[in-house]
Amino acid sequence: MAYEYGTPSRPLEATLAVLREGLMHAYRAEHLPAHRRSPRRARRLRRIRGWHREVGRLLVQTDRVVHETLPRVERDTGYTFGAPDGLIRVLMDRSTARLFSGILAGFPEEALPVPARDLALLGSASDDARVLALIGEVTLEVKGLPAGADLASLCDRWDLSRIAFSCRGDLTAREKETLALAVLGLIYVGGGTDALRGAVPACGG
């Protein structure tokens, strides 16, 4: 299937909440007592239960981004995001692409808890950081990124971290720089040159 670029039909937090609820309904609908389950049914139930658990972890992390990380970035840069979805997508780890593609492949399209297009878009979200970091880097070179800007420290100050369903180690310095640049790229895409100019002082130098 091919899906065009765009945004899900609901805000990302709502999409994840509906997806988690739908997975629980699917689990209950397919559940059988242990003695009546075939090995295939048992594997299927474990897989759905795992997806449900993993989406729950994403929801917890997404809530932290909305209520802690986003306000911190806005205070520091003076830029107000129209919605948290852009920042959430920037922070999505590549592991989430495997999760969403697995769910997408695990149900007939008409039985999916959320529209197939929404799952496909969520699965592509992990590419946003790389693209926006490139935009941020190129644009800031043109607009005057302060010499010696410590982007890794900026990432720490904003408490940027990957949204991932599995535990992962600390971010490398390069990963931190990429996330900080991606946020600045997101500000430029959303607010243009003036918004970026207002955010540049947060980089220090």
Short mmCIF file of the C-alpha atoms (twelve columns), coordinates in Angstrom:
data_MODEL
# 
_entry.id   MODEL 
# 
loop_
_atom_site.group_PDB 
_atom_site.id 
_atom_site.type_symbol 
_atom_site.label_atom_id 
_atom_site.label_alt_id 
_atom_site.label_comp_id 
_atom_site.label_asym_id 
_atom_site.label_seq_id 
_atom_site.Cartn_x 
_atom_site.Cartn_y 
_atom_site.Cartn_z 
_atom_site.pdbx_PDB_model_num 
ATOM 1   C CA . MET A 1   0.000   0.000   0.000  1 
ATOM 2   C CA . ALA A 2   1.125   3.566   -0.618 1 
ATOM 3   C CA . TYR A 3   0.134   6.434   1.633  1 
ATOM 4   C CA . GLU A 4   0.667   10.090  0.949  1 
ATOM 5   C CA . TYR A 5   2.503   12.353  3.339  1 
ATOM 6   C CA . GLY A 6   0.460   14.306  5.826  1 
ATOM 7   C CA . THR A 7   -0.825  14.114  9.360  1 
ATOM 8   C CA . PRO A 8   -2.951  11.457  11.075 1 
ATOM 9   C CA . SER A 9   -6.706  11.998  11.247 1 
ATOM 10  C CA . ARG A 10  -6.408  12.669  15.001 1 
ATOM 11  C CA . PRO A 11  -3.727  14.330  17.134 1 
ATOM 12  C CA . LEU A 12  -0.926  11.861  17.805 1 
ATOM 13  C CA . GLU A 13  -1.716  11.389  21.481 1 
ATOM 14  C CA . ALA A 14  -5.335  10.617  20.655 1 
ATOM 15  C CA . THR A 15  -4.263  8.249   17.879 1 
ATOM 16  C CA . LEU A 16  -2.059  6.311   20.284 1 
ATOM 17  C CA . ALA A 17  -4.817  6.189   22.912 1 
ATOM 18  C CA . VAL A 18  -7.356  4.860   20.408 1 
ATOM 19  C CA . LEU A 19  -4.809  2.380   19.079 1 
ATOM 20  C CA . ARG A 20  -4.089  1.053   22.583 1 
ATOM 21  C CA . GLU A 21  -7.782  0.687   23.350 1 
ATOM 22  C CA . GLY A 22  -8.407  -1.036  20.014 1 
ATOM 23  C CA . LEU A 23  -5.618  -3.514  20.640 1 
ATOM 24  C CA . MET A 24  -7.164  -4.441  23.973 1 
ATOM 25  C CA . HIS A 25  -10.529 -5.001  22.281 1 
ATOM 26  C CA . ALA A 26  -8.825  -7.175  19.677 1 
ATOM 27  C CA . TYR A 27  -7.108  -9.200  22.384 1 
ATOM 28  C CA . ARG A 28  -10.363 -9.783  24.216 1 
ATOM 29  C CA . ALA A 29  -12.171 -10.725 21.013 1 
ATOM 30  C CA . GLU A 30  -9.540  -13.324 20.113 1 
ATOM 31  C CA . HIS A 31  -8.902  -14.593 23.629 1 
ATOM 32  C CA . LEU A 32  -9.480  -18.261 24.445 1 
ATOM 33  C CA . PRO A 33  -8.745  -20.201 27.653 1 
ATOM 34  C CA . ALA A 34  -5.185  -21.526 27.649 1 
ATOM 35  C CA . HIS A 35  -6.227  -25.153 27.190 1 
ATOM 36  C CA . ARG A 36  -8.168  -24.267 24.025 1 
ATOM 37  C CA . ARG A 37  -5.453  -22.222 22.327 1 
ATOM 38  C CA . SER A 38  -3.487  -23.569 19.431 1 
ATOM 39  C CA . PRO A 39  0.211   -22.624 19.356 1 
ATOM 40  C CA . ARG A 40  -0.614  -20.192 16.575 1 
ATOM 41  C CA . ARG A 41  -3.401  -18.559 18.614 1 
ATOM 42  C CA . ALA A 42  -1.119  -18.345 21.661 1 
ATOM 43  C CA . ARG A 43  1.563   -16.556 19.604 1 
ATOM 44  C CA . ARG A 44  -1.043  -14.236 18.154 1 
ATOM 45  C CA . LEU A 45  -2.340  -13.263 21.591 1 
ATOM 46  C CA . ARG A 46  1.179   -12.689 22.909 1 
ATOM 47  C CA . ARG A 47  1.890   -10.452 19.938 1 
ATOM 48  C CA . ILE A 48  -1.257  -8.341  20.444 1 
ATOM 49  C CA . ARG A 49  -0.597  -8.111  24.182 1 
ATOM 50  C CA . GLY A 50  2.949   -6.963  23.441 1 
ATOM 51  C CA . TRP A 51  1.751   -4.306  21.009 1 
ATOM 52  C CA . HIS A 52  -0.724  -3.069  23.614 1 
ATOM 53  C CA . ARG A 53  2.022   -2.804  26.226 1 
ATOM 54  C CA . GLU A 54  4.424   -1.046  23.854 1 
ATOM 55  C CA . VAL A 55  1.844   1.529   22.737 1 
ATOM 56  C CA . GLY A 56  1.147   2.192   26.418 1 
ATOM 57  C CA . ARG A 57  4.817   2.994   26.956 1 
ATOM 58  C CA . LEU A 58  4.753   5.376   24.012 1 
ATOM 59  C CA . LEU A 59  1.737   7.138   25.520 1 
ATOM 60  C CA . VAL A 60  3.557   7.716   28.807 1 
ATOM 61  C CA . GLN A 61  6.560   9.188   26.993 1 
ATOM 62  C CA . THR A 62  4.375   11.269  24.688 1 
ATOM 63  C CA . ASP A 63  2.568   12.744  27.684 1 
ATOM 64  C CA . ARG A 64  5.924   13.784  29.140 1 
ATOM 65  C CA . VAL A 65  6.862   15.504  25.881 1 
ATOM 66  C CA . VAL A 66  3.566   17.424  25.807 1 
ATOM 67  C CA . HIS A 67  3.585   18.524  29.448 1 
ATOM 68  C CA . GLU A 68  7.291   18.887  30.208 1 
ATOM 69  C CA . THR A 69  9.526   19.052  27.139 1 
ATOM 70  C CA . LEU A 70  7.359   21.209  24.898 1 
ATOM 71  C CA . PRO A 71  6.789   23.993  27.493 1 
ATOM 72  C CA . ARG A 72  10.535  24.010  28.229 1 
ATOM 73  C CA . VAL A 73  11.420  24.502  24.547 1 
ATOM 74  C CA . GLU A 74  8.773   27.200  24.146 1 
ATOM 75  C CA . ARG A 75  10.016  29.156  27.168 1 
ATOM 76  C CA . ASP A 76  13.606  28.950  26.003 1 
ATOM 77  C CA . THR A 77  13.038  29.907  22.372 1 
ATOM 78  C CA . GLY A 78  10.058  32.244  22.655 1 
ATOM 79  C CA . TYR A 79  8.306   30.222  19.956 1 
ATOM 80  C CA . THR A 80  4.855   28.732  20.529 1 
ATOM 81  C CA . PHE A 81  4.094   25.542  18.659 1 
ATOM 82  C CA . GLY A 82  0.602   25.306  17.220 1 
ATOM 83  C CA . ALA A 83  0.360   21.664  18.342 1 
ATOM 84  C CA . PRO A 84  2.711   19.157  19.978 1 
ATOM 85  C CA . ASP A 85  2.585   16.661  17.104 1 
ATOM 86  C CA . GLY A 86  5.637   18.023  15.291 1 
ATOM 87  C CA . LEU A 87  7.866   17.686  18.336 1 
ATOM 88  C CA . ILE A 88  6.481   14.239  19.110 1 
ATOM 89  C CA . ARG A 89  7.299   13.070  15.586 1 
ATOM 90  C CA . VAL A 90  10.822  14.519  15.823 1 
ATOM 91  C CA . LEU A 91  11.470  12.468  18.955 1 
ATOM 92  C CA . MET A 92  10.086  9.167   17.633 1 
ATOM 93  C CA . ASP A 93  12.770  6.469   17.652 1 
ATOM 94  C CA . ARG A 94  13.273  4.144   14.687 1 
ATOM 95  C CA . SER A 95  12.080  1.238   16.819 1 
ATOM 96  C CA . THR A 96  8.569   2.720   16.686 1 
ATOM 97  C CA . ALA A 97  8.513   2.249   12.914 1 
ATOM 98  C CA . ARG A 98  8.819   -1.504  13.451 1 
ATOM 99  C CA . LEU A 99  6.026   -1.406  16.008 1 
ATOM 100 C CA . PHE A 100 3.573   0.427   13.768 1 
ATOM 101 C CA . SER A 101 4.441   -1.558  10.668 1 
ATOM 102 C CA . GLY A 102 3.938   -4.756  12.676 1 
ATOM 103 C CA . ILE A 103 0.476   -3.673  13.787 1 
ATOM 104 C CA . LEU A 104 -0.360  -2.550  10.253 1 
ATOM 105 C CA . ALA A 105 0.584   -5.968  8.899  1 
ATOM 106 C CA . GLY A 106 -1.087  -7.816  11.768 1 
ATOM 107 C CA . PHE A 107 -4.703  -7.006  10.924 1 
ATOM 108 C CA . PRO A 108 -6.856  -6.779  7.809  1 
ATOM 109 C CA . GLU A 109 -7.213  -3.096  6.961  1 
ATOM 110 C CA . GLU A 110 -10.903 -3.051  7.903  1 
ATOM 111 C CA . ALA A 111 -10.090 -4.518  11.341 1 
ATOM 112 C CA . LEU A 112 -7.334  -2.071  12.281 1 
ATOM 113 C CA . PRO A 113 -8.030  -0.051  15.460 1 
ATOM 114 C CA . VAL A 114 -7.061  3.180   13.629 1 
ATOM 115 C CA . PRO A 115 -6.944  4.002   9.902  1 
ATOM 116 C CA . ALA A 116 -4.149  2.259   8.014  1 
ATOM 117 C CA . ARG A 117 -2.936  5.617   6.729  1 
ATOM 118 C CA . ASP A 118 -2.471  6.852   10.313 1 
ATOM 119 C CA . LEU A 119 -0.334  3.836   11.175 1 
ATOM 120 C CA . ALA A 120 1.745   4.296   8.042  1 
ATOM 121 C CA . LEU A 121 2.314   7.950   8.898  1 
ATOM 122 C CA . LEU A 122 3.321   7.059   12.447 1 
ATOM 123 C CA . GLY A 123 5.711   4.502   11.036 1 
ATOM 124 C CA . SER A 124 7.419   7.175   8.949  1 
ATOM 125 C CA . ALA A 125 7.699   9.675   11.820 1 
ATOM 126 C CA . SER A 126 11.165  8.485   12.832 1 
ATOM 127 C CA . ASP A 127 12.558  9.990   9.600  1 
ATOM 128 C CA . ASP A 128 11.460  13.499  10.621 1 
ATOM 129 C CA . ALA A 129 14.403  14.203  12.955 1 
ATOM 130 C CA . ARG A 130 16.994  13.516  10.263 1 
ATOM 131 C CA . VAL A 131 15.220  15.664  7.665  1 
ATOM 132 C CA . LEU A 132 14.520  18.557  10.035 1 
ATOM 133 C CA . ALA A 133 18.048  18.432  11.464 1 
ATOM 134 C CA . LEU A 134 19.385  18.962  7.951  1 
ATOM 135 C CA . ILE A 135 17.001  21.879  7.472  1 
ATOM 136 C CA . GLY A 136 18.028  23.315  10.825 1 
ATOM 137 C CA . GLU A 137 21.730  22.949  10.135 1 
ATOM 138 C CA . VAL A 138 21.651  24.480  6.667  1 
ATOM 139 C CA . THR A 139 19.301  27.289  7.648  1 
ATOM 140 C CA . LEU A 140 21.224  28.233  10.773 1 
ATOM 141 C CA . GLU A 141 24.450  28.424  8.789  1 
ATOM 142 C CA . VAL A 142 22.755  30.965  6.556  1 
ATOM 143 C CA . LYS A 143 21.047  32.837  9.422  1 
ATOM 144 C CA . GLY A 144 24.036  32.907  11.748 1 
ATOM 145 C CA . LEU A 145 24.376  30.016  14.174 1 
ATOM 146 C CA . PRO A 146 26.554  31.297  17.030 1 
ATOM 147 C CA . ALA A 147 30.135  30.121  16.802 1 
ATOM 148 C CA . GLY A 148 30.839  27.282  19.184 1 
ATOM 149 C CA . ALA A 149 27.185  26.575  19.881 1 
ATOM 150 C CA . ASP A 150 26.930  23.514  22.111 1 
ATOM 151 C CA . LEU A 151 23.938  21.731  20.612 1 
ATOM 152 C CA . ALA A 152 24.400  18.665  22.811 1 
ATOM 153 C CA . SER A 153 24.040  20.874  25.895 1 
ATOM 154 C CA . LEU A 154 20.991  22.483  24.314 1 
ATOM 155 C CA . CYS A 155 19.456  19.019  23.937 1 
ATOM 156 C CA . ASP A 156 20.163  18.352  27.623 1 
ATOM 157 C CA . ARG A 157 18.674  21.678  28.660 1 
ATOM 158 C CA . TRP A 158 15.483  20.914  26.783 1 
ATOM 159 C CA . ASP A 159 15.555  17.327  28.085 1 
ATOM 160 C CA . LEU A 160 15.063  15.930  24.598 1 
ATOM 161 C CA . SER A 161 14.962  12.144  24.504 1 
ATOM 162 C CA . ARG A 162 13.769  9.535   22.062 1 
ATOM 163 C CA . ILE A 163 10.227  8.200   22.257 1 
ATOM 164 C CA . ALA A 164 10.795  4.450   22.116 1 
ATOM 165 C CA . PHE A 165 8.896   1.417   23.347 1 
ATOM 166 C CA . SER A 166 12.099  -0.311  24.477 1 
ATOM 167 C CA . CYS A 167 14.729  0.954   26.878 1 
ATOM 168 C CA . ARG A 168 17.800  2.358   25.209 1 
ATOM 169 C CA . GLY A 169 21.064  3.788   26.442 1 
ATOM 170 C CA . ASP A 170 21.997  7.421   26.735 1 
ATOM 171 C CA . LEU A 171 22.061  9.452   23.551 1 
ATOM 172 C CA . THR A 172 25.433  10.033  21.931 1 
ATOM 173 C CA . ALA A 173 26.658  13.601  21.478 1 
ATOM 174 C CA . ARG A 174 25.846  13.370  17.766 1 
ATOM 175 C CA . GLU A 175 22.313  12.136  18.471 1 
ATOM 176 C CA . LYS A 176 21.804  15.024  20.875 1 
ATOM 177 C CA . GLU A 177 23.019  17.508  18.263 1 
ATOM 178 C CA . THR A 178 20.661  15.982  15.699 1 
ATOM 179 C CA . LEU A 179 17.643  16.342  18.005 1 
ATOM 180 C CA . ALA A 180 18.486  19.950  18.918 1 
ATOM 181 C CA . LEU A 181 18.965  20.836  15.249 1 
ATOM 182 C CA . ALA A 182 15.714  19.057  14.370 1 
ATOM 183 C CA . VAL A 183 13.795  21.169  16.887 1 
ATOM 184 C CA . LEU A 184 15.330  24.328  15.440 1 
ATOM 185 C CA . GLY A 185 14.453  23.088  11.956 1 
ATOM 186 C CA . LEU A 186 10.902  22.475  13.134 1 
ATOM 187 C CA . ILE A 187 10.700  26.032  14.437 1 
ATOM 188 C CA . TYR A 188 11.904  27.366  11.094 1 
ATOM 189 C CA . VAL A 189 9.423   25.259  9.120  1 
ATOM 190 C CA . GLY A 190 6.558   26.358  11.365 1 
ATOM 191 C CA . GLY A 191 7.439   29.986  11.991 1 
ATOM 192 C CA . GLY A 192 9.873   31.057  9.299  1 
ATOM 193 C CA . THR A 193 12.941  33.244  9.602  1 
ATOM 194 C CA . ASP A 194 11.607  35.481  12.375 1 
ATOM 195 C CA . ALA A 195 10.796  32.534  14.621 1 
ATOM 196 C CA . LEU A 196 14.223  31.028  13.990 1 
ATOM 197 C CA . ARG A 197 15.951  34.336  14.666 1 
ATOM 198 C CA . GLY A 198 14.183  34.481  18.010 1 
ATOM 199 C CA . ALA A 199 15.259  30.932  18.855 1 
ATOM 200 C CA . VAL A 200 18.934  31.278  17.907 1 
ATOM 201 C CA . PRO A 201 19.982  32.971  21.178 1 
ATOM 202 C CA . ALA A 202 18.981  29.797  23.023 1 
ATOM 203 C CA . CYS A 203 21.929  28.112  21.324 1 
ATOM 204 C CA . GLY A 204 24.396  30.203  23.300 1 
ATOM 205 C CA . GLY A 205 27.752  30.547  21.747 1 
# 
